Amino acid sequence: MIPYATAAEAEAALGRAMTWAEAAWFRYSATMPDYLLSCHNALILLVIHTVMPLPFLLLEHLAPAVALRYKLQPRVRLSLATFLRCYRDSARVFLPVVGPFLLVAYPLLKITRVRMGLPLPSVAEILSQLVVYLLVEDYLNYWIHRLLHTKWAYNNIHHVHHEFTAPAGFTTTYAHWAEVVILAIPTYLGPAIVPCHITTHWLWFSIRLMEAIEIHCGYDFPFSPAKFIPLYGGAEYHDYHHYVGGQGHSNFASVFKYCDYIYGTNKGYRYHKANVAKVA
């Protein structure tokens, strides 16, 4: 809750006029308890998880001829019932995990010094923090993902996520509850190391989930981010990881591919690409 009763008081404390964004934030959050602001993240993520995969589902079922041109595994077509089951089962994991999380989210945000008042962060501050969060999350997620492919972890936890050898948008969070919790740790660690504003916190988690849905979408479009962002893995790169499943030890990258290059865990993928190029 912002500790100012009026916009004039807020501007006096800032020593300047509020920007339009700060004025909007003041109107929205001035009387809202910080605890409710901390709960927004769960709702935002649920909306993204529900809405973002829908275009891929509609494309596959309403325009299959178009979808076939860009589908990474064209022989696999999931039924509408399978999509709905996947969403239902992932929601059954998401909601029980989020429930306890909401009880501890606010204390965690306070411990990690996440700000909720004024001023709002600058664009430069937001971008620099997001870069740190991406690097921290990407590196730790790579090693956690490799651990999840050890025999015990795969058989007891990670195999659930690999039930779909041809991923689709809703399979992003189709996983064992323990995996959802474990993989959230690297995502939280960045903001814990470099504290941010709550709006940046929302933005970071939104970007991370949207990226995860994109790499699980099952399509390689001409406008896919991997075609424009250096070292970004993307859907085609991660699709191979699901294609080979638990038997393969390749393409563990979360966002960027540099760890796979450095530690040699992309050899199977490079061999596969070389063979495909020979056939073509």
C-alpha positions as CSV (number, residue, x, y, z in Angstrom):
1,M,0.0,0.0,0.0
2,I,1.4,3.4,-1.0
3,P,1.9,5.5,2.1
4,Y,0.4,8.7,0.6
5,A,-3.2,9.7,0.8
6,T,-3.2,11.9,-2.3
7,A,-1.4,12.2,-5.6
8,A,-0.1,15.6,-4.4
9,E,1.5,14.0,-1.3
10,A,3.1,11.3,-3.6
11,E,4.5,14.0,-5.9
12,A,5.8,16.0,-2.9
13,A,7.6,12.9,-1.6
14,L,9.1,12.2,-5.1
15,G,10.1,15.8,-5.6
16,R,8.6,15.9,-9.1
17,A,5.5,15.2,-11.0
18,M,4.5,11.6,-11.5
19,T,4.8,10.1,-14.9
20,W,1.6,8.8,-16.5
21,A,2.6,5.2,-15.5
22,E,3.2,6.3,-11.9
23,A,-0.1,8.1,-11.8
24,A,-1.9,5.0,-13.0
25,W,0.0,2.8,-10.5
26,F,-0.9,5.2,-7.7
27,R,-4.6,5.1,-8.7
28,Y,-4.5,1.3,-8.8
29,S,-2.4,0.4,-5.8
30,A,-2.7,3.3,-3.4
31,T,-5.3,1.6,-1.2
32,M,-4.5,-2.0,-2.1
33,P,-2.7,-4.0,0.6
34,D,0.7,-5.2,-0.4
35,Y,-0.4,-8.8,0.2
36,L,-3.0,-8.6,-2.6
37,L,-0.4,-7.1,-4.9
38,S,1.8,-10.1,-4.2
39,C,-1.0,-12.4,-5.2
40,H,-1.4,-10.9,-8.6
41,N,1.4,-13.0,-10.0
42,A,-0.6,-16.2,-9.7
43,L,-3.6,-14.8,-11.5
44,I,-1.4,-13.4,-14.3
45,L,0.4,-16.7,-14.8
46,L,-2.9,-18.6,-14.9
47,V,-4.3,-16.3,-17.5
48,I,-1.1,-16.6,-19.7
49,H,-1.1,-20.4,-19.3
50,T,-4.8,-20.5,-20.3
51,V,-4.8,-18.0,-23.2
52,M,-1.4,-18.2,-24.9
53,P,-1.6,-21.8,-26.1
54,L,-5.0,-21.3,-27.6
55,P,-3.9,-20.0,-31.0
56,F,-1.8,-23.1,-31.5
57,L,-4.7,-25.4,-30.6
58,L,-7.1,-23.5,-32.9
59,L,-4.5,-23.6,-35.8
60,E,-4.1,-27.3,-35.5
61,H,-7.9,-28.0,-35.5
62,L,-9.3,-25.3,-37.6
63,A,-6.6,-24.9,-40.3
64,P,-4.7,-28.3,-40.3
65,A,-3.3,-27.7,-43.8
66,V,-1.6,-24.5,-42.7
67,A,-0.5,-26.0,-39.4
68,L,1.2,-28.9,-41.2
69,R,3.6,-26.6,-43.0
70,Y,5.1,-25.4,-39.7
71,K,4.5,-28.3,-37.4
72,L,7.8,-29.8,-36.1
73,Q,6.3,-33.3,-35.8
74,P,3.6,-33.3,-38.5
75,R,2.8,-37.0,-38.0
76,V,1.6,-36.3,-34.4
77,R,-1.8,-34.6,-34.0
78,L,-3.2,-34.3,-30.5
79,S,-7.0,-34.6,-30.2
80,L,-9.0,-31.8,-28.6
81,A,-9.7,-34.2,-25.7
82,T,-6.0,-34.7,-25.2
83,F,-5.5,-30.9,-25.1
84,L,-8.2,-30.5,-22.5
85,R,-6.9,-33.3,-20.4
86,C,-3.5,-31.8,-20.5
87,Y,-4.8,-28.4,-19.4
88,R,-6.9,-30.0,-16.7
89,D,-4.1,-32.1,-15.3
90,S,-1.6,-29.2,-15.4
91,A,-4.2,-27.0,-13.6
92,R,-4.5,-29.7,-11.0
93,V,-0.8,-29.4,-10.3
94,F,-0.7,-25.6,-10.7
95,L,-3.5,-24.8,-8.2
96,P,-2.3,-26.9,-5.3
97,V,1.2,-25.6,-5.7
98,V,0.1,-22.0,-6.0
99,G,-2.2,-22.2,-3.0
100,P,0.6,-22.8,-0.4
101,F,2.8,-20.4,-2.4
102,L,0.3,-17.5,-1.9
103,L,0.7,-18.1,1.9
104,V,4.5,-17.5,1.7
105,A,4.7,-15.2,-1.3
106,Y,4.3,-11.9,0.6
107,P,6.9,-12.8,3.3
108,L,9.3,-13.9,0.5
109,L,8.8,-10.7,-1.4
110,K,9.5,-8.7,1.7
111,I,12.6,-10.7,2.6
112,T,14.0,-10.2,-1.0
113,R,13.1,-6.5,-0.7
114,V,10.7,-6.3,-3.7
115,R,9.3,-2.8,-3.8
116,M,5.6,-2.0,-4.3
117,G,5.4,1.7,-4.1
118,L,6.8,4.7,-5.9
119,P,8.8,5.6,-7.9
120,L,8.4,3.0,-10.7
121,P,11.6,1.6,-12.2
122,S,13.0,3.1,-15.4
123,V,13.2,1.2,-18.6
124,A,17.0,0.8,-18.2
125,E,16.5,-0.6,-14.7
126,I,13.9,-3.1,-15.8
127,L,16.0,-4.3,-18.8
128,S,19.2,-4.7,-16.8
129,Q,17.4,-6.6,-14.1
130,L,15.7,-8.9,-16.7
131,V,19.1,-9.7,-18.2
132,V,20.4,-10.7,-14.8
133,Y,17.3,-12.8,-14.1
134,L,17.6,-14.6,-17.5
135,L,21.3,-15.4,-17.0
136,V,20.8,-16.7,-13.4
137,E,17.7,-18.7,-14.3
138,D,19.1,-20.1,-17.5
139,Y,22.3,-21.4,-16.0
140,L,20.7,-23.0,-12.9
141,N,17.8,-24.4,-14.9
142,Y,20.2,-26.1,-17.2
143,W,21.8,-28.1,-14.3
144,I,18.5,-28.8,-12.6
145,H,17.2,-30.1,-15.9
146,R,20.2,-32.4,-16.3
147,L,19.7,-33.7,-12.8
148,L,16.1,-34.4,-13.6
149,H,17.4,-36.7,-16.4
150,T,19.3,-38.9,-14.0
151,K,17.7,-42.3,-13.6
152,W,16.0,-41.8,-10.2
153,A,14.8,-38.2,-10.9
154,Y,13.5,-39.1,-14.3
155,N,11.7,-42.3,-13.3
156,N,10.1,-40.6,-10.2
157,I,9.5,-37.0,-11.3
158,H,10.5,-35.8,-14.8
159,H,8.9,-38.7,-16.8
160,V,5.5,-37.0,-16.4
161,H,6.6,-34.0,-18.4
162,H,8.0,-36.3,-21.1
163,E,4.7,-38.2,-21.6
164,F,4.3,-35.9,-24.6
165,T,7.1,-36.6,-27.1
166,A,5.6,-34.0,-29.4
167,P,5.0,-31.0,-27.1
168,A,2.2,-28.5,-27.5
169,G,1.4,-25.3,-25.6
170,F,-0.5,-26.8,-22.8
171,T,2.2,-29.4,-22.1
172,T,4.4,-26.6,-20.8
173,T,3.4,-27.1,-17.2
174,Y,2.2,-30.7,-17.6
175,A,4.6,-32.0,-15.0
176,H,5.0,-33.6,-11.5
177,W,4.3,-31.1,-8.7
178,A,7.8,-31.6,-7.4
179,E,9.2,-30.5,-10.8
180,V,7.0,-27.4,-10.8
181,V,8.4,-26.4,-7.4
182,I,12.0,-27.3,-8.2
183,L,12.1,-25.4,-11.4
184,A,10.6,-22.3,-9.8
185,I,13.7,-21.9,-7.6
186,P,16.0,-20.5,-10.4
187,T,13.2,-18.2,-11.5
188,Y,12.9,-16.7,-8.0
189,L,16.6,-16.6,-7.4
190,G,17.3,-13.7,-9.8
191,P,14.9,-11.2,-8.1
192,A,16.2,-12.4,-4.7
193,I,19.8,-11.5,-5.8
194,V,18.8,-8.3,-7.5
195,P,15.6,-6.9,-5.9
196,C,13.1,-5.2,-8.2
197,H,9.7,-3.5,-8.2
198,I,6.7,-5.7,-8.1
199,T,5.7,-4.7,-11.6
200,T,9.1,-6.0,-12.8
201,H,8.5,-9.2,-10.8
202,W,5.2,-9.7,-12.7
203,L,6.9,-8.9,-16.0
204,W,9.8,-11.4,-15.4
205,F,7.5,-14.3,-14.5
206,S,5.2,-13.5,-17.4
207,I,8.2,-13.5,-19.9
208,R,9.5,-16.7,-18.4
209,L,6.2,-18.5,-18.8
210,M,5.6,-17.1,-22.3
211,E,9.0,-18.3,-23.3
212,A,8.3,-21.7,-21.9
213,I,5.1,-22.0,-23.8
214,E,6.8,-20.8,-27.0
215,I,9.4,-23.5,-26.9
216,H,6.7,-26.1,-26.2
217,C,4.4,-24.9,-28.9
218,G,5.4,-27.6,-31.4
219,Y,5.8,-25.1,-34.4
220,D,8.6,-23.5,-36.2
221,F,7.2,-20.3,-37.8
222,P,9.1,-17.8,-39.9
223,F,8.6,-15.3,-37.1
224,S,9.7,-17.6,-34.3
225,P,12.0,-15.8,-31.8
226,A,14.9,-18.2,-32.4
227,K,15.3,-16.8,-35.9
228,F,16.0,-13.3,-34.6
229,I,17.6,-13.8,-31.1
230,P,21.2,-15.1,-31.1
231,L,21.7,-18.3,-29.1
232,Y,18.0,-18.6,-28.3
233,G,16.9,-22.2,-28.3
234,G,13.3,-21.9,-29.3
235,A,10.7,-24.5,-30.2
236,E,12.6,-26.5,-32.8
237,Y,15.6,-26.9,-30.4
238,H,13.5,-28.0,-27.4
239,D,11.2,-30.2,-29.6
240,Y,14.2,-32.4,-30.3
241,H,14.7,-32.8,-26.5
242,H,11.1,-34.2,-26.2
243,Y,11.4,-36.2,-29.4
244,V,14.3,-38.3,-28.0
245,G,12.8,-38.3,-24.5
246,G,14.4,-39.8,-21.4
247,Q,16.8,-41.9,-23.5
248,G,18.5,-38.8,-24.8
249,H,20.8,-36.4,-23.0
250,S,20.7,-33.5,-25.4
251,N,19.3,-29.9,-25.5
252,F,18.8,-29.2,-21.8
253,A,18.8,-25.4,-22.3
254,S,16.1,-23.4,-20.7
255,V,16.3,-20.3,-22.8
256,F,19.7,-19.9,-24.4
257,K,21.9,-22.7,-25.9
258,Y,25.3,-21.7,-24.6
259,C,25.4,-24.2,-21.8
260,D,24.6,-27.1,-24.2
261,Y,27.5,-25.8,-26.4
262,I,29.9,-25.4,-23.4
263,Y,29.2,-28.7,-21.8
264,G,28.7,-30.7,-25.0
265,T,25.1,-31.7,-24.4
266,N,24.0,-30.8,-28.0
267,K,26.0,-33.5,-29.8
268,G,23.0,-35.7,-30.5
269,Y,21.1,-32.7,-31.8
270,R,23.9,-31.6,-34.1
271,Y,24.2,-35.2,-35.4
272,H,20.5,-35.3,-36.0
273,K,20.6,-31.9,-37.9
274,A,23.5,-33.1,-40.0
275,N,21.6,-36.2,-41.0
276,V,18.5,-34.2,-41.8
277,A,20.6,-31.9,-44.0
278,K,22.1,-34.8,-45.9
279,V,18.6,-36.2,-46.7
280,A,17.4,-32.8,-47.7
